[in-house]
């Protein structure tokens, strides 16, 4: 067996695990990252990517890459569309910040390149991963070459996604899981077409929610609310476009630019929080600790916010001999997590049609949307939450 000794073992080589490893390296702290997926597999997994302003600054200021500034698309706001009309929410004018369209795949590539460039120990394509916690944590796995490996570490970080194995190392009596399943899903498509609008369009309609998003000048991502058990094969191209066009239709004549559809899938979503996020020398980050509905665009940003705090407290514990600093991690991270859960739930329930909704329910949603779009205070809350609260 190959045995490696390091300060921090990280299970999960997605953006959360790689960013944490990068931040620790800047602080002069060794880490080893393992992931059962190959790098190519992660790179070819299509994921959405709306970055908060602080997430962009984190990538740039820590030397990961300035490609996000060059290739990312700055959004000055969004359009709330309801009653057949679009209502712009001016982020820049309201809170002085923008959000950035930059796919999670590109965030991963930038981080993986940065760790490779800096000589980081990142091991993709491992199998049979299991962990041991306690005073002397360890990660056991078989690497991509078939060699049995053990990574012995002082601290173990579970950044291994929503199906985390690390999360369940916390004894059942010591953990609480908060969970909400939503009674709808998103039918998502990737279409080769020009942009239909300069900003993202969040649509409330009697037929259900729709989101008109973007990828590039010629590739667009669009979603419409559907049943969680919707059959993708029952939706040919023409039916998809008819449904999307009907949801955004209005007296203003707004229409979507159509084109060939290269990908379609049903995306289920839920809200989940695991508490605590620290148990002894085990710490959880990103989707291993929490997931949010995609309506508020918070998932990737929460993961990056987690590890920014985690890197700070680990530096104080490892470099400055202050293990009590780790006590701060959970409360600081969870404060932001629950704000994001509220915002994501609020956006989701305000814009989606709930099963069994009555005329009263639909009219009440319109009243709520008018209160947000027609009020500086309401619009400012949405702008501040969407572009991201200041780090703490």
C-alpha positions as CSV (number, residue, x, y, z in Angstrom):
1,X,0.0,0.0,0.0
2,X,1.2,3.5,-0.9
3,X,0.9,5.8,2.2
4,X,0.9,9.6,2.0
5,X,1.0,12.0,4.9
6,X,-0.6,15.4,4.5
7,X,-2.2,18.1,6.6
8,X,-5.6,18.1,4.9
9,X,-7.3,15.2,3.0
10,X,-10.0,16.3,0.7
11,X,-12.6,13.9,-0.7
12,X,-14.1,15.4,-3.8
13,X,-12.3,17.1,-6.8
14,X,-15.0,19.4,-8.0
15,X,-14.8,23.2,-7.6
16,X,-15.2,23.1,-3.8
17,X,-12.4,20.6,-3.2
18,X,-10.1,22.1,-5.8
19,X,-10.6,25.7,-4.6
20,X,-10.0,24.6,-1.0
21,X,-6.8,22.9,-2.0
22,X,-5.7,26.0,-4.0
23,X,-6.3,28.3,-1.0
24,X,-4.5,26.0,1.4
25,X,-1.5,25.9,-1.0
26,X,-1.4,29.7,-1.0
27,X,-1.2,29.5,2.8
28,X,1.6,26.9,2.6
29,X,-0.5,24.0,3.8
30,X,-0.3,20.6,2.0
31,X,-3.4,18.7,0.9
32,X,-4.3,15.7,-1.1
33,X,-7.5,15.7,-3.2
34,X,-9.2,12.5,-4.4
35,X,-12.2,11.9,-6.7
36,X,-13.7,8.8,-8.2
37,X,-14.4,10.6,-11.5
38,X,-11.8,11.2,-14.1
39,X,-10.9,14.7,-15.0
40,X,-12.4,14.2,-18.5
41,X,-15.7,13.0,-17.0
42,X,-16.0,16.1,-14.8
43,X,-15.1,18.4,-17.7
44,X,-17.8,16.9,-19.9
45,X,-20.6,17.2,-17.3
46,X,-22.7,20.1,-18.3
47,X,-23.6,22.3,-15.3
48,X,-25.1,25.7,-15.0
49,X,-22.9,28.6,-13.9
50,X,-24.1,31.9,-12.6
51,X,-21.3,33.4,-10.4
52,X,-21.8,36.0,-7.7
53,X,-19.5,39.0,-7.8
54,X,-17.4,37.7,-4.8
55,X,-17.0,34.3,-6.5
56,X,-15.5,36.0,-9.6
57,X,-13.2,38.1,-7.4
58,X,-12.1,34.9,-5.5
59,X,-11.1,33.2,-8.8
60,X,-9.2,36.3,-10.1
61,X,-7.6,37.6,-6.9
62,X,-6.2,34.2,-5.8
63,X,-4.6,33.6,-9.2
64,X,-6.8,30.8,-10.4
65,X,-7.5,32.5,-13.7
66,X,-8.6,35.8,-15.2
67,X,-10.4,33.9,-18.0
68,X,-13.7,34.5,-16.2
69,X,-13.3,38.2,-16.8
70,X,-12.4,37.6,-20.5
71,X,-14.8,34.8,-21.4
72,X,-17.5,35.3,-18.8
73,X,-20.6,37.4,-19.5
74,X,-21.4,40.1,-17.0
75,X,-25.1,40.5,-16.4
76,X,-26.2,43.9,-15.1
77,X,-29.6,42.4,-14.0
78,X,-32.4,40.0,-14.9
79,X,-35.9,40.4,-16.3
80,X,-38.8,39.3,-14.2
81,X,-41.5,38.5,-16.8
82,X,-45.1,38.1,-15.7
83,X,-48.5,39.2,-17.0
84,X,-47.0,39.1,-20.5
85,X,-44.5,41.9,-19.8
86,X,-40.8,42.0,-18.8
87,X,-39.8,44.0,-15.7
88,X,-36.0,44.7,-15.5
89,X,-34.2,44.4,-12.2
90,X,-31.1,46.5,-12.5
91,X,-28.5,44.9,-10.3
92,X,-25.8,47.4,-11.2
93,X,-28.0,50.4,-10.5
94,X,-29.4,49.0,-7.3
95,X,-26.4,47.5,-5.5
96,X,-23.4,48.3,-7.8
97,X,-22.7,44.7,-8.6
98,X,-23.2,42.3,-11.5
99,X,-23.6,38.5,-11.7
100,X,-21.5,36.6,-14.2
101,X,-22.5,33.9,-16.6
102,X,-19.5,31.4,-16.5
103,X,-20.3,27.7,-16.7
104,X,-19.3,25.5,-13.8
105,X,-17.3,23.3,-16.2
106,X,-15.0,26.3,-16.9
107,X,-14.6,27.0,-13.2
108,X,-13.5,23.4,-12.8
109,X,-11.1,23.6,-15.7
110,X,-9.5,26.8,-14.3
111,X,-9.1,25.2,-10.9
112,X,-7.8,21.9,-12.2
113,X,-5.2,23.7,-14.4
114,X,-4.2,25.9,-11.4
115,X,-3.6,22.9,-9.2
116,X,-1.7,21.1,-11.9
117,X,0.4,24.3,-12.6
118,X,1.3,24.6,-8.9
119,X,2.1,20.9,-8.4
120,X,-0.9,20.1,-6.4
121,X,-1.6,16.5,-5.4
122,X,-4.9,15.8,-7.1
123,X,-5.9,12.2,-7.9
124,X,-8.8,11.6,-10.3
125,X,-10.3,8.3,-11.3
126,X,-9.9,6.6,-7.9
127,X,-12.2,3.8,-6.8
128,X,-13.4,2.1,-3.6
129,X,-13.0,5.3,-1.5
130,X,-13.7,5.0,2.2
131,X,-12.7,7.2,5.0
132,X,-11.8,6.9,8.7
133,X,-12.4,9.8,11.1
134,X,-11.4,10.4,14.6
135,X,-8.1,11.7,16.0
136,X,-6.2,10.4,13.0
137,X,-8.3,10.7,9.9
138,X,-7.5,8.7,6.8
139,X,-8.7,8.2,3.2
140,X,-8.4,4.7,1.6
141,X,-8.8,4.1,-2.1
142,X,-7.4,2.4,-5.2
143,X,-5.8,4.9,-7.6
144,X,-6.3,5.0,-11.4
145,X,-3.2,2.7,-11.8
146,X,-4.7,0.0,-9.5
147,X,-2.5,0.8,-6.5
148,X,-4.0,0.6,-3.0
149,X,-3.5,4.0,-1.3
150,X,-3.9,5.5,2.1
151,X,-3.8,9.2,2.8
152,X,-3.2,10.0,6.5
153,X,-4.2,13.6,7.4
154,X,-4.8,15.8,10.4
155,X,-8.1,17.1,9.0
156,X,-10.5,15.5,6.6
157,X,-12.8,17.5,4.4
158,X,-15.8,16.0,2.7
159,X,-16.4,18.0,-0.5
160,X,-17.8,14.9,-2.2
161,X,-21.2,16.2,-3.4
162,X,-24.8,15.4,-2.6
163,X,-24.1,11.7,-2.4
164,X,-21.4,12.3,0.2
165,X,-19.9,9.3,2.0
166,X,-18.1,11.7,4.4
167,X,-21.4,13.1,5.7
168,X,-22.4,9.8,7.2
169,X,-19.2,9.6,9.2
170,X,-20.9,12.0,11.6
171,X,-22.9,9.7,14.1
172,X,-26.6,9.7,13.5
173,X,-27.2,11.0,17.1
174,X,-25.0,14.0,16.4
175,X,-26.4,15.1,13.1
176,X,-29.6,16.7,11.8
177,X,-30.7,16.7,8.1
178,X,-33.2,19.3,6.9
179,X,-34.9,18.4,3.7
180,X,-37.6,19.6,1.3
181,X,-38.5,17.9,-2.0
182,X,-40.2,20.1,-4.6
183,X,-43.3,18.7,-6.5
184,X,-41.9,19.9,-9.9
185,X,-38.8,19.8,-11.9
186,X,-37.2,21.7,-14.8
187,X,-37.1,20.4,-18.4
188,X,-33.9,21.9,-19.7
189,X,-32.6,22.2,-23.3
190,X,-29.4,23.4,-25.0
191,X,-30.2,25.2,-28.2
192,X,-28.1,26.5,-31.0
193,X,-29.7,29.9,-31.4
194,X,-28.9,33.6,-30.9
195,X,-29.8,35.3,-27.6
196,X,-33.5,36.1,-27.2
197,X,-32.8,38.9,-24.7
198,X,-29.7,40.7,-23.3
199,X,-30.3,39.4,-19.7
200,X,-31.7,36.2,-18.2
201,X,-35.5,36.1,-18.2
202,X,-37.3,34.6,-15.2
203,X,-40.9,33.9,-16.3
204,X,-44.1,33.4,-14.3
205,X,-47.0,32.2,-16.5
206,X,-50.3,30.4,-16.0
207,X,-48.7,27.4,-17.7
208,X,-45.8,27.4,-15.2
209,X,-42.3,28.8,-14.8
210,X,-39.7,29.3,-17.6
211,X,-36.1,30.5,-17.5
212,X,-34.4,31.8,-20.6
213,X,-30.7,31.6,-19.9
214,X,-27.6,31.9,-22.1
215,X,-24.3,30.1,-22.7
216,X,-22.7,32.0,-25.6
217,X,-23.7,34.3,-28.4
218,X,-24.9,31.2,-30.3
219,X,-25.7,28.6,-27.6
220,X,-28.6,29.1,-25.2
221,X,-29.9,27.2,-22.2
222,X,-33.6,27.2,-21.5
223,X,-35.9,25.6,-18.9
224,X,-39.5,25.2,-18.3
225,X,-41.3,23.8,-15.2
226,X,-42.5,20.2,-15.6
227,X,-43.5,17.1,-13.7
228,X,-40.6,15.3,-12.0
229,X,-41.5,12.1,-13.8
230,X,-41.7,13.8,-17.3
231,X,-40.6,11.6,-20.1
232,X,-37.9,13.4,-22.1
233,X,-38.6,11.3,-25.2
234,X,-42.2,12.5,-25.2
235,X,-41.0,16.0,-26.1
236,X,-39.9,16.4,-29.8
237,X,-38.3,19.6,-30.8
238,X,-41.5,21.3,-32.1
239,X,-43.4,20.5,-29.0
240,X,-40.7,22.0,-26.8
241,X,-40.6,25.3,-28.7
242,X,-44.4,25.6,-28.7
243,X,-44.4,25.1,-24.9
244,X,-41.5,27.6,-24.3
245,X,-43.0,30.2,-26.6
246,X,-46.4,29.9,-24.9
247,X,-44.9,30.6,-21.5
248,X,-43.1,33.8,-22.5
249,X,-45.8,35.1,-24.8
250,X,-47.3,38.5,-24.1
251,X,-48.9,41.6,-25.6
252,X,-45.4,43.1,-26.1
253,X,-44.7,40.5,-28.8
254,X,-41.7,38.9,-27.1
255,X,-40.6,35.7,-28.8
256,X,-37.7,33.3,-28.4
257,X,-35.1,32.8,-31.1
258,X,-35.3,29.1,-32.0
259,X,-32.7,26.6,-33.3
260,X,-31.6,23.0,-33.2
261,X,-31.7,21.3,-29.8
262,X,-28.6,19.4,-28.9
263,X,-29.5,18.3,-25.3
264,X,-32.6,17.9,-23.2
265,X,-33.0,16.5,-19.7
266,X,-35.3,16.7,-16.7
267,X,-33.7,18.3,-13.6
268,X,-35.2,17.4,-10.2
269,X,-34.3,19.6,-7.3
270,X,-34.6,19.9,-3.6
271,X,-33.5,21.9,-0.5
272,X,-31.2,20.1,1.9
273,X,-28.9,21.2,4.8
274,X,-26.8,18.9,7.0
275,X,-25.9,20.2,10.5
276,X,-23.3,20.3,11.9
277,X,-20.8,21.0,9.1
278,X,-17.9,20.1,11.5
279,X,-17.5,17.1,13.7
280,X,-14.1,16.8,15.3
281,X,-11.5,16.7,12.6
282,X,-14.2,16.1,9.8
283,X,-15.5,19.1,8.0
284,X,-18.1,19.3,5.2
285,X,-18.3,21.7,2.3
286,X,-20.4,22.4,-0.7
287,X,-23.1,19.9,-1.8
288,X,-21.9,17.4,0.8
289,X,-23.5,19.8,3.4
290,X,-26.3,21.5,1.5
291,X,-28.1,21.8,-1.8
292,X,-30.5,24.5,-3.0
293,X,-33.0,24.7,-5.9
294,X,-31.4,26.2,-9.0
295,X,-33.8,29.1,-9.2
296,X,-31.6,31.4,-7.0
297,X,-28.3,30.3,-8.7
298,X,-26.7,29.7,-5.3
299,X,-25.2,26.1,-5.4
300,X,-21.7,26.8,-6.8
301,X,-21.5,30.1,-5.0
302,X,-22.3,28.6,-1.6
303,X,-19.6,25.9,-2.2
304,X,-16.9,28.6,-2.9
305,X,-18.1,30.7,0.1
306,X,-17.8,27.6,2.3
307,X,-14.2,26.9,1.4
308,X,-13.1,30.5,1.6
309,X,-14.1,30.4,5.3
310,X,-12.8,26.9,5.7
311,X,-9.4,27.7,4.3
312,X,-9.1,30.7,6.7
313,X,-9.9,28.6,9.8
314,X,-7.7,25.7,8.7
315,X,-4.8,28.1,8.3
316,X,-5.3,29.3,11.8
317,X,-5.5,25.7,13.1
318,X,-2.5,24.3,11.1
319,X,-0.2,27.2,10.8
320,X,-0.9,29.1,14.0
321,X,-1.7,26.3,16.4
322,X,-5.3,27.4,17.1
323,X,-7.5,24.3,16.6
324,X,-10.4,26.2,18.3
325,X,-10.6,28.3,15.2
326,X,-12.4,25.4,13.6
327,X,-15.4,26.1,15.9
328,X,-16.1,29.1,13.8
329,X,-16.5,27.3,10.5
330,X,-20.0,25.8,10.9
331,X,-21.8,28.9,12.3
332,X,-20.2,31.2,9.8
333,X,-20.9,29.0,6.8
334,X,-24.4,28.1,7.9
335,X,-25.4,31.7,8.3
336,X,-24.9,32.2,4.6
337,X,-26.4,28.8,3.8
338,X,-29.7,29.5,5.4
339,X,-29.9,33.0,3.8
340,X,-29.4,31.3,0.5
341,X,-32.0,28.6,1.3
342,X,-34.5,31.3,2.0
343,X,-33.7,33.2,-1.1
344,X,-33.8,30.1,-3.3
345,X,-37.1,29.0,-1.7
346,X,-38.6,32.4,-2.1
347,X,-37.7,32.7,-5.8
348,X,-38.9,29.2,-6.5
349,X,-42.3,29.5,-4.8
350,X,-42.8,33.0,-6.2
351,X,-42.3,31.9,-9.8
352,X,-43.5,28.3,-10.1
353,X,-47.0,27.1,-10.3
354,X,-47.7,24.7,-7.4
355,X,-49.7,21.6,-8.0
356,X,-53.4,22.2,-7.1
357,X,-52.9,26.0,-7.3
358,X,-56.1,28.0,-7.4
359,X,-56.9,31.3,-9.0
360,X,-56.3,32.9,-5.7
361,X,-52.8,31.4,-5.6
362,X,-51.9,32.6,-9.1
363,X,-53.2,36.1,-8.4
364,X,-51.3,36.3,-5.1
365,X,-48.1,35.4,-6.9
366,X,-48.7,38.3,-9.4
367,X,-49.2,40.6,-6.5
368,X,-45.9,39.5,-5.0
369,X,-44.1,39.9,-8.3
370,X,-45.6,43.4,-8.7
371,X,-44.4,44.2,-5.1
372,X,-40.9,43.2,-6.0
373,X,-40.6,44.7,-9.5
374,X,-42.5,47.9,-8.5
375,X,-40.6,48.7,-5.3
376,X,-37.0,49.9,-5.0
377,X,-36.8,48.0,-1.7
378,X,-38.1,44.8,-3.1
379,X,-35.9,45.0,-6.2
380,X,-32.9,45.8,-4.1
381,X,-33.3,42.7,-1.9
382,X,-33.5,40.5,-5.0
383,X,-30.4,42.3,-6.5
384,X,-28.4,42.0,-3.3
385,X,-29.2,38.3,-2.7
386,X,-28.7,37.3,-6.4
387,X,-25.3,39.0,-6.8
388,X,-24.2,37.8,-3.3
389,X,-23.9,39.0,0.2
390,X,-20.6,40.3,1.4
391,X,-18.3,37.6,2.7
392,X,-17.7,37.3,6.4
